[in-house]
Amino acid sequence: MTVSTVDGHEPPSSKPGSAPPDAREAALRPFRRPGRGYWLLLAALTAVVALGAVAWAVQIRRGLGVSGFNDHSFWSIDLADVVTFIGVSYGGAVISAVLRLTGASWRAPLSRLAEGTAVVTVLIGGALIFPHLGRPERAWELVTRPNFSSPVFWDFVAISTYTIGSIIFFILPLFPDMAILHRAHREQIGRRARLYAAVSRGWAGTPRQRSVLSGALGLTAIMIIPLAVSVHSVLAWAFSLVSRPWWHESVWAPYFVVAALYSGVALVILVVAGFRRAYHLERFITERHFVRLGFILAAFAAAYLYLTFADILPDAYVGERDTTAVFQLLLVGRFAPYFWTFVVAAGLLPLLLVAIPRTRTVPGMVTAAAFVVPAMWLKRMIMVTGPATYDRITSAFGAYHFTWTYISITLAATAAVPLLLMLLFRLVPLLSIDEIEETDGIQETVPVRERAQPELVAAQGPDQPAASSALSAGQAASGKSPRRWAVRRGTLAGLMVLAAVGVSLAAARPALAAQAGPKPAVIKVTGTDSARGVHLTAILTDAHGKPVAGATVAFSQLTKEFGPKGALVPLGTAVTGKSGAAQLTDRPAVTGTQRFVAAYSGGPSAGAASAGTNVKVTTAYAPFQASPPKPFAGIGRVLVGVLLTAVMLILLTLIIQVERVRRVCRAGR
């Protein structure tokens, strides 16, 4: 039967090489009348999102304190949410872009779901920035009053550009799909017909149109990859450009990028599995797709474990005071259970599930992904909270307490992912019909395990004795060839080594002296005020009155500016001479009687000790001095112009790709 259309084109005929009719029928399944389960799930997800909106309204009205933030914990779950949700968007976009550029035909049934997940999650991640702000009504000042030296501004630019690129990357493949459905299945698409006609009008699938669309998709895919890398690199620099322990790291940019790809691939697996089960797409999304995604997941798991080790080892080895305190909190302290849970759930278990053939199945890959997504959020949570709550002055950690407000906001963001995807695929086709049609991906549904046996038989020559090519009876019964058994043993051995390293790190403690330490030292501190500042002198002797030479004495000043109990502000250190005297000159910022303290941490001849003295300060000095001119300030201003120009060119190029496809469609009318 011939179906006429308003634009005069005939629907594509069922000729060899075209997609089977059930491929289009599968893409249209979300358009059917939903069942009771759909509406119940939709209502539950909507209720969770509404609760998150109410929680945000309460936070705006009462302030960030209602969400558990305070002077000792200014960042925590809020920033962990932003990093997590923006990060998971890269998995769908980058994996789809890379597979498209490499010509991997098996991606066809997955591309629409992966790209839709990328669009939805980046929009949610961008929206989470507003609850993170104390004054969200001033967010527009990022545009009107930009600070070009701040990574936050460039993070805003990178996220905005990547969001536009992801949306265009999602929209471009819809042109042929909407044309196919509008011509051949107008009754099934119902009220969507007007939208489909407006978007795809003029598309006839001519070689010229396909060439232009392929070129536009290829160029957009090429641009998506560096855009995704730039977003999480700039987000990492927002941390590493701050002089807080464990944040000030040069490895964090690639660390964040790999984390984003790792968690993103895991989320794609979960989304694909959910829609596959809900709409019975087993004929199109087979076990082969999950296994290949599992291999990609395992590669990122190994890379992320390596970067975790490379991030912690150098600073832990050097042993700088503040960073050591953060790592002790992370590895053996209050955060240790969460960190080692992450190592197991997002490191060892996914590798095991992918490495063992028996668990290399759809349930196995979904289980691995289900471990990775929450574990990666947990890792970002402790990466943010630990250093953010550390006080460099007192060398103590503050505390962040979860409250119902931000827990509700986090759950709302999580519920918004399936909610928006359910609504999105009520509007656009679930599968990329044209790509499946072009690659015949639907017909390649024979599981890998079923094809392995014919290949094994074909590899054996007809004249080869059966005894020399077949497995032994015991191996055949267990399904283990010598090569597979060797691979499995090697994999398990490597994982056992990783586990042993983790256990040894978890059990590590600072070394304690085997014998009792020496008696405490004796410190006498004096201070004199002069026109050039306060001169402090500390005389250090052992318990017998003998001067201790070559010892480091730390000087500090007691101040109550940080609380009524007072806190010691470090002034500097000095080394004692032969007479045991250490001297330091300080320029106080306030006048009046001030308390100065000298402390010795202990050594082989004398134990730790401290003492203080009061000095009446008569002259105050400005605590801040203008920094010298930066030698590359002029180059920096030029670089700002270059970067903004590059961003504008990228956006213009992306928009041109859409216009190219629209123009070639108009020419085909």
URWOQUI-V396008 format. One record per run of one state. SS is the DSSP state (2 for helix, 1 for strand, 0 for the rest). FROM is the first residue (numbers start at 1). LEN is the number of residues. If there is no record, write none. Layout:
[[SS:FROM:LEN] [SS:FROM:LEN]]
//
This chain:
[[0:1:20] [2:21:7] [0:28:1] [2:29:3] [0:32:4] [2:36:27] [0:63:1] [2:64:4] [0:68:2] [1:70:1] [0:71:2] [1:73:1] [0:74:3] [2:77:25] [0:102:3] [2:105:28] [0:133:3] [2:136:3] [0:139:2] [2:141:4] [0:145:6] [2:151:22] [0:173:1] [2:174:11] [0:185:1] [2:186:15] [0:201:6] [2:207:34] [0:241:11] [2:252:27] [0:279:8] [2:287:32] [0:319:2] [2:321:11] [0:332:4] [2:336:20] [0:356:1] [2:357:3] [0:360:2] [2:362:27] [0:389:1] [1:390:2] [0:392:4] [1:396:2] [0:398:6] [2:404:21] [0:425:8] [2:433:7] [0:440:1] [2:441:3] [0:444:4] [2:448:12] [0:460:6] [2:466:4] [0:470:3] [2:473:6] [0:479:3] [2:482:26] [0:508:12] [1:520:1] [0:521:1] [1:522:9] [0:531:2] [1:533:9] [0:542:5] [1:547:1] [0:548:4] [1:552:8] [0:560:7] [1:567:9] [0:576:5] [1:581:6] [0:587:5] [1:592:9] [0:601:6] [1:607:1] [0:608:1] [1:609:9] [0:618:15] [2:633:35] [0:668:2]]
//
